[in-house]
Structure formats: C-alpha cells, structure tokens
Amino acid sequence: MRHNKKFNHLSRTASHRSAMLANMASSLIKHKRIFTTTAKAKALRVYIEPLITKSKEDTTHSRRVVFSYLQDKYAVTELFGEVAQKVAERPGGYTRIIKTENRLGDNAAMCFIELVDYNENMLKDTKKKATKTRRSRSKKSTEATAPVEAPIAEETVVAEEAPAVETENKTEE
C-alpha cells in the first residue's frame, strides 16, 4: 500500500527520476523557462523551489548542498548569482506553470514552467494592475459635493481680490 507517499514517480526508477529532475532544474535555471508535460512540471516545482530558497543564503555549505542536487556548476553559479538576487525579497512561489494545449502524439497535457521574476510580460501587467484604482460608489458622492465646494472657493478668492482693487483705486485718487 502507498499510504502517505504522495509524490509522483513519473513511471521511472528513483535514479532515473532524480537525474531527470536535476537536468530539468538546470535547464530551468539556465533558460528561465522550459516546455514540458504538466506532471513533470509539478514534480519539478517541488524539486526546485527548496533549492532556490537555499540559494538566498550564499554560503559554501548551501552551494555544496545545491550542487549535490543539480550536479551542474554553471547552473549553481547562475542560481546563486543572478537568480538569488531577483528572488531575495520573495517569500516563496518562485515558479509559475502555464498550461498549453495537449501534445499531438499522445494527447499529454503540456505546459510552460518558468521563473516568476523573469517573465517581463507578466511583470508589466502586475505593475499596471497595482496602479489602477478601484471604482466605487464613493466617487459619485464626491462628485455631488465637488460643485458645491468649488463656488465657495471662488467667492473667497473674489472677496480677497475686491479689497485689493479698492485700495489700488484709493491710492490713485
């Protein structure tokens, strides 16, 4: 029975699965986005997110631990250099899975898996959404009071200008 054994074996032996996930993680770090099946992407997300968290602390020990998983020194250098700086303030959720159409040959569910901070299109959309204000009912109530306040402000300006004009006329006489 497989009680509490929840990870996907992906129809592979343990050594094949670990080698495949290490290669996919290295490719994801190097290229920032890869195209794969949804099942592999979900397994890769569980595999790589702890490694990215570990890369936030740049010590010899954490580099060696990450290297023991990836077995690729160029990917480790990239992870601890560029990627760790971009995700420094992010508390988690470093990857995004975007589902696409099924594969033609076997109808397998396909998707993109990418590092969140490297998709410029998604980052632009979130910034635009952050600056947009919500529409609410309170806007109508401020519009109704705005014309009432505007004439009062104009009257005070006119009242201030009127004595100034009179004093100029008096000085001319």
C-alpha positions in Angstrom: 0.0 0.0 0.0 1.1 3.5 -0.7 -0.2 5.4 2.3 1.3 8.9 2.7 3.5 8.5 -0.4 2.3 11.4 -2.3 4.9 12.4 -4.8 4.6 11.4 -8.5 7.0 8.6 -9.6 6.6 9.6 -13.3 6.9 5.9 -14.3 10.6 5.9 -13.7 13.1 4.4 -11.3 14.4 6.5 -8.4 17.8 7.1 -10.1 16.2 8.0 -13.5 13.7 10.3 -11.8 16.4 12.1 -9.8 18.7 12.5 -12.9 15.8 13.8 -15.0 14.7 16.3 -12.4 18.3 17.5 -11.9 18.6 18.1 -15.7 15.3 19.8 -15.9 16.1 22.1 -12.9 19.5 23.0 -14.5 17.7 23.8 -17.8 15.1 25.9 -16.0 17.8 27.9 -14.2 19.8 28.5 -17.4 16.9 29.2 -19.7 14.4 30.7 -17.2 11.5 28.8 -19.0 11.1 25.3 -20.3 8.3 23.4 -22.1 7.3 20.1 -20.6 4.4 17.9 -19.5 2.3 19.1 -16.6 3.1 16.1 -14.4 6.9 16.7 -14.9 6.4 20.5 -14.2 4.6 19.8 -11.0 7.3 17.4 -9.9 10.0 19.9 -10.9 8.3 22.7 -8.9 8.5 20.6 -5.7 12.2 19.8 -6.6 13.5 23.3 -7.4 11.7 25.6 -5.0 13.7 24.5 -1.9 16.9 24.9 -4.0 16.0 28.5 -4.8 15.2 29.1 -1.2 18.6 27.7 -0.2 20.3 29.9 -2.8 19.2 33.1 -0.9 21.9 32.3 1.7 25.2 32.3 -0.2 27.4 30.1 1.9 29.8 27.3 1.0 27.5 24.8 2.7 24.4 25.9 0.8 26.3 25.9 -2.5 27.5 22.3 -1.9 24.0 21.1 -0.9 22.5 22.7 -4.1 25.4 21.2 -6.2 24.7 17.7 -4.8 21.2 18.1 -6.3 22.0 19.7 -9.6 25.4 18.3 -10.5 26.0 21.3 -12.8 28.4 24.0 -11.6 27.2 26.5 -14.3 23.6 26.2 -13.1 24.7 26.6 -9.4 26.7 29.8 -10.3 23.7 31.2 -12.2 21.4 30.3 -9.3 23.5 31.9 -6.6 24.3 34.9 -8.7 21.5 36.3 -10.8 18.5 34.3 -9.7 19.1 34.7 -6.0 19.3 38.5 -6.3 16.0 38.6 -8.1 14.1 36.4 -5.6 15.7 37.9 -2.5 12.6 39.6 -1.2 10.1 37.0 -2.5 8.9 34.7 0.4 8.2 31.7 -1.9 6.4 30.8 -5.1 9.4 31.2 -7.4 7.9 29.2 -10.4 4.8 29.6 -12.5 3.1 26.8 -14.5 1.2 28.0 -17.6 -0.8 25.2 -19.2 -0.9 24.9 -23.0 -2.7 22.6 -25.4 -2.2 18.8 -25.3 0.6 17.1 -27.3 -0.5 15.8 -30.7 1.1 12.4 -30.5 -0.2 11.0 -27.2 -2.5 13.9 -26.0 -0.4 14.5 -22.9 -1.1 17.7 -21.0 1.7 20.2 -21.8 2.8 23.4 -20.1 5.5 26.0 -19.6 7.2 26.2 -16.3 9.1 29.5 -15.7 10.8 31.5 -13.0 8.3 34.2 -11.9 10.7 37.2 -11.8 11.9 36.7 -15.4 8.7 37.0 -17.4 8.7 40.6 -18.4 5.2 40.5 -19.8 3.6 39.3 -16.6 5.6 41.8 -14.5 4.3 44.7 -16.6 0.7 43.5 -16.2 1.1 43.3 -12.4 2.5 46.8 -12.2 -0.3 48.2 -14.3 -2.9 46.5 -12.1 -1.2 47.8 -9.0 -1.5 51.4 -10.1 -5.2 51.1 -11.2 -7.7 52.3 -8.7 -11.0 50.6 -7.8 -14.2 52.1 -9.0 -16.6 52.6 -6.1 -19.8 54.4 -5.1 -18.0 57.0 -3.1 -16.9 58.7 -6.3 -20.4 59.7 -7.0 -20.8 61.3 -3.6 -17.6 63.3 -4.0 -18.8 64.5 -7.5 -22.0 65.7 -5.9 -20.2 67.7 -3.3 -17.4 68.9 -5.6 -19.6 71.6 -7.5 -20.9 72.9 -4.1 -17.4 73.4 -2.8 -16.0 75.0 -6.0 -18.2 78.2 -5.9 -17.3 78.7 -2.3 -13.7 78.7 -3.1 -14.2 81.1 -6.0 -16.2 83.5 -3.8 -13.4 83.6 -1.2 -10.9 84.5 -4.0 -13.2 87.2 -5.3 -13.6 88.6 -1.8 -9.9 88.8 -1.3 -9.3 90.5 -4.7 -12.1 93.1 -4.2 -10.4 94.9 -1.3 -7.1 94.9 -3.1 -8.7 96.5 -6.2 -10.4 99.1 -4.0 -7.1 100.0 -2.3 -5.5 100.5 -5.6 -8.3 102.8 -6.7 -8.0 104.8 -3.4 -4.2 105.2 -3.9 -4.7 106.5 -7.4 -7.2 109.2 -6.2 
